[in-house]
Every structure is written in structure tokens, then in C-alpha cells.
Amino acid sequence: MTDGTTRVFTWEEGARIEVRNLGGETVIEANSAGLKTPAAHLLTLDQDGTPDGAHLRLEENNGLEEGSASLVLERCDDE
């Protein structure tokens, strides 16, 4: 919940997502359910009324595979 706005982030059953930081690039490796999950998270952040700065942090043991780098999905309406 941010600024009184509640957003529900759902996970596809069987989602597997691994994020690797390879220095100059970041790799998101996922199965089919794992590809749909962050796509849905981004659409949730895009909902009308979602405030600037609203974000979701994905980490190892919080949705990502063991050994994954952290990934933050954040709404930023500043140009």
C-alpha cells in the first residue's frame, strides 16, 4: 500500500524467475509462468491512481530463485 492505494501483485503458479547481473547487462531468465508474473506486476503498477514511486522489490527468497540478484519494479512518472 502506498499513499492509501492498495495494489495486489499475483504470481502465476509454478513461476520460476532468476535474475543475473553480468556487469554491463542484466539477464532475467524465466519459465512461461515466470515471464507472465513480472509482466502482470508491471501492469499492476500501471493502474490508474498508482502513485509515482510505488514499487515492488523482488529478491532471493521473495519470488526469485536462489542466487538471484535483486530486482525492483518502480513507477516513475517524472519526465
C-alpha positions, 0 to 999 in steps of 0.5 A: 500500500502506498499513499492509501492505494492498495495494489495486489501483485499475483504470481502465476503458479509454478513461476520460476524467475532468476535474475543475473547481473553480468556487469554491463547487462542484466539477464532475467531468465524465466519459465512461461509462468515466470515471464507472465508474473513480472509482466502482470506486476508491471501492469499492476503498477500501471493502474490508474491512481498508482502513485509515482514511486510505488514499487515492488522489490523482488529478491532471493527468497521473495519470488526469485530463485536462489542466487538471484540478484535483486530486482525492483519494479518502480513507477516513475512518472517524472519526465 
